[in-house]
Amino acid sequence: MRPIFYFALVITIFTIVGCSSFRKLLVERGDSKEAIQNAILDFSKSCKLYKKDSVFSISAMLLEDNDELLVVRIGKFGSKLLLRDSVKAGSYGLFPSRYFEKDGKLFFWRDKSFPLTKEVLSVLTKYNLILFGKKGDNQYPEYIIDERQKAAHYYFCKGNLAKYKRVVTNVGIGYYPAPDVTCGSIENE
């Protein structure tokens, strides 16, 4: 009986130390860029969805009914992005312009304040995510909506991005009650 107890104790300690070590890397101050960074870190370290796919789309938004919370959604991307002639490197807001690769997995998102670059186009092409189209084409990527597909929703305190709650669900943001996140000052911790 004692060896089992010691084994369980060691596993518990490693779990606590492993969890706390990634939590030390979380950024406390910032905007949606830093919230996305924190969400990707948590997602890759502690969310089961990370192991199920290799390409994830990200979106960030403010909650309409709660000005203290910033929400980041990370979900599987199983479609293609239509790249028209009008979208070129240097354009803003029309196409994903940010990405992050980790462990052979891609996370990408639109940043309206950051231009599309050739590097981003190259990475999206590498993952076979782009469908090239010309002006006037009636060609559109196949877009499949799977209502069973789950995504991770991160509810961050705008004043302290290290305080958050994750909800894994197949329900869209705004269609279920947001979790309670205690958003107090950093000094109170």
C-alpha positions in Angstrom: 0.0 0.0 0.0 2.8 2.4 0.8 4.5 2.3 -2.7 1.1 3.2 -4.3 0.8 6.2 -1.9 4.3 7.4 -2.7 3.8 7.0 -6.4 0.5 9.0 -6.2 2.3 11.7 -4.1 5.2 12.0 -6.7 2.7 12.2 -9.6 0.7 14.9 -7.7 3.9 16.9 -7.1 5.0 16.7 -10.7 1.5 17.7 -11.9 1.5 20.8 -9.5 5.0 21.8 -10.5 4.4 21.3 -14.2 1.2 23.3 -14.1 2.7 26.1 -12.0 5.7 26.3 -14.2 3.7 27.2 -17.3 1.5 29.5 -15.3 4.6 31.5 -14.4 5.0 32.3 -18.1 1.5 33.9 -18.4 1.5 37.6 -19.3 -0.5 39.7 -16.8 -0.7 43.0 -18.7 -1.6 43.6 -22.3 -4.4 43.4 -24.9 -5.7 40.8 -27.2 -2.2 39.8 -28.5 -1.1 38.9 -25.0 -4.4 37.2 -24.2 -3.9 35.1 -27.3 -0.4 34.2 -26.2 -1.7 33.1 -22.8 -4.5 31.1 -24.4 -2.1 29.3 -26.8 0.2 28.5 -23.8 -2.7 27.0 -21.7 -4.2 25.2 -24.7 -1.0 23.5 -25.6 -0.2 22.5 -22.0 -3.5 21.5 -20.6 -6.3 21.2 -23.1 -7.1 17.8 -24.7 -8.2 19.5 -27.9 -4.5 20.3 -28.6 -3.7 16.7 -29.3 -6.7 16.1 -31.7 -5.7 18.5 -34.6 -2.9 20.4 -36.1 -4.5 23.6 -37.4 -6.4 26.0 -35.1 -8.1 29.3 -35.8 -8.2 31.9 -33.2 -10.5 34.9 -32.6 -10.5 37.4 -29.8 -13.4 39.7 -28.7 -14.7 41.7 -25.9 -17.9 40.5 -24.2 -20.8 42.9 -24.8 -22.4 42.4 -21.4 -19.2 42.4 -19.4 -16.5 45.0 -20.0 -14.0 43.3 -17.7 -13.6 40.2 -19.8 -11.8 39.5 -23.1 -12.6 36.2 -24.8 -10.3 34.2 -26.9 -11.6 31.2 -28.9 -9.3 28.4 -30.2 -10.9 25.8 -32.4 -10.1 23.3 -35.1 -9.9 24.8 -38.6 -11.1 22.3 -41.2 -11.7 24.4 -44.2 -9.7 26.6 -46.6 -9.2 30.3 -46.9 -10.2 32.0 -50.1 -7.4 34.3 -51.4 -8.7 36.6 -54.0 -6.6 38.8 -56.3 -7.6 41.8 -54.2 -5.9 40.4 -51.1 -2.2 41.0 -51.2 0.8 41.2 -48.9 0.4 44.6 -47.1 -3.4 44.6 -46.9 -5.1 44.9 -43.6 -8.0 42.9 -42.0 -9.1 40.9 -45.0 -7.1 37.7 -44.3 -5.3 36.2 -41.3 -2.2 38.1 -40.7 -0.8 36.5 -37.5 0.3 33.0 -36.8 2.2 30.9 -34.3 3.7 27.4 -34.8 4.3 25.0 -32.0 5.1 21.3 -32.1 4.2 21.1 -35.8 0.8 22.7 -35.1 -0.4 26.0 -36.5 -2.5 28.7 -34.8 -3.6 31.7 -36.9 -5.8 34.7 -36.6 -6.8 38.1 -38.1 -5.2 41.2 -36.6 -6.8 44.3 -38.2 -3.8 46.4 -37.0 -1.2 44.1 -38.6 -0.7 43.7 -42.4 -0.7 40.4 -44.2 2.8 39.4 -45.0 4.4 37.0 -47.6 5.6 35.0 -44.6 2.1 34.4 -43.4 1.0 33.5 -46.9 3.9 31.0 -47.1 2.9 29.4 -43.8 -0.8 29.1 -44.7 0.3 27.6 -48.1 2.6 25.1 -46.3 -0.5 23.9 -44.3 -2.5 23.7 -47.5 -5.1 26.2 -46.2 -5.3 28.6 -49.2 -7.7 28.3 -52.1 -6.6 30.8 -54.8 -9.4 32.6 -56.6 -9.7 35.4 -59.2 -12.0 38.4 -59.1 -15.4 37.3 -60.6 -14.8 33.6 -59.8 -17.8 31.9 -58.2 -15.4 29.5 -56.5 -15.7 29.3 -52.7 -14.0 27.0 -50.2 -16.1 24.2 -48.8 -17.2 25.3 -45.4 -18.4 22.6 -43.1 -20.2 23.4 -39.9 -20.0 20.6 -37.4 -22.1 21.5 -34.4 -20.5 18.7 -32.4 -17.0 20.2 -32.9 -15.7 21.6 -29.6 -13.5 24.7 -29.1 -11.8 26.2 -26.1 -13.1 29.6 -25.0 -10.8 31.6 -22.7 -12.4 34.3 -20.5 -9.6 36.7 -19.4 -9.7 39.5 -17.0 -8.7 42.6 -19.0 -6.8 44.0 -16.0 -4.9 40.8 -15.3 -4.6 38.4 -18.2 -3.2 35.7 -15.8 -6.7 35.4 -14.4 -8.9 33.4 -16.6 -11.3 30.5 -17.0 -11.4 28.1 -19.9 -14.6 26.6 -21.2 -14.5 23.7 -23.7 -17.8 23.5 -25.5 -19.5 23.1 -28.9 -21.8 26.1 -28.1 -20.9 29.5 -29.5 -19.7 32.4 -27.3 -22.7 34.4 -26.2 -25.1 31.5 -26.4 -24.3 30.3 -22.9 -23.6 32.1 -19.6 -20.0 33.3 -19.3 -18.2 31.7 -16.4 -17.5 33.7 -13.3 -14.0 35.0 -13.3 -12.9 37.0 -10.3 -11.1 40.0 -11.7 -9.4 41.8 -8.8 -6.2 43.6 -8.7 -2.9 41.8 -9.0 -1.7 43.1 -5.6 -4.5 41.2 -3.8 -3.0 37.8 -4.7 
